[in-house]
Amino acid sequence: MLVLGLLTRLGLVGADLDPESARRALEAWHDFYLLSGTAAVTLAGLLFVSLSFNLEHLLHESRVHLLRFARNTMLTYVLVLVLSLLMLVPHVPVSGIVLQLVVLGLMLGVLSVFSLVGWVRRTDTVFTRRHRLRRALPPIAASLLMLGGAYGLGHGEIDGLASMSPAVCLLLATAVWSSWDLLVGVARARRGELTGA
């Protein structure tokens, strides 16, 4: 009740919540979140294994940018996994779901803005500034979609859940694209070391 009262005062939850229709709507999205969580954990595991084979190249002092890039990519996969797990927890009241979405959306937004500022300020020999912007902006958009979904769901609009699917897809697509760029960047760094360039 305390959480519901706080969310109502902040304007994130309206008074017209229908728990039964929200429960049915969440059940309809069960398979989507099951699949997105499975995809996120599988892709994170593959990235972890592939990077572990090249760990000495990531830990080299001249490649700190690659390590940061790997950390951000892994964090994106973990965020999708956590979001999927939270959406699959049974019998959570709507106010609890709204609170979870707000917290995750704000975390993602803050971390994405910090990454964006750091990436814009840094010079990088592997990734151009435009390239880094293309990787930093989609998580910010996903954060806004999550917050919009939380607001809609909190005001009885079951369609608020529909805005979550583009957020999850955007995060997964960005993480996959970043994983590819990261692996290519590490391969180029290795080739440069092997050829002495």
Order of alpha helices (4+ residues) and beta strands (2+ residues): alpha-alpha-alpha-alpha-alpha-alpha-alpha-alpha
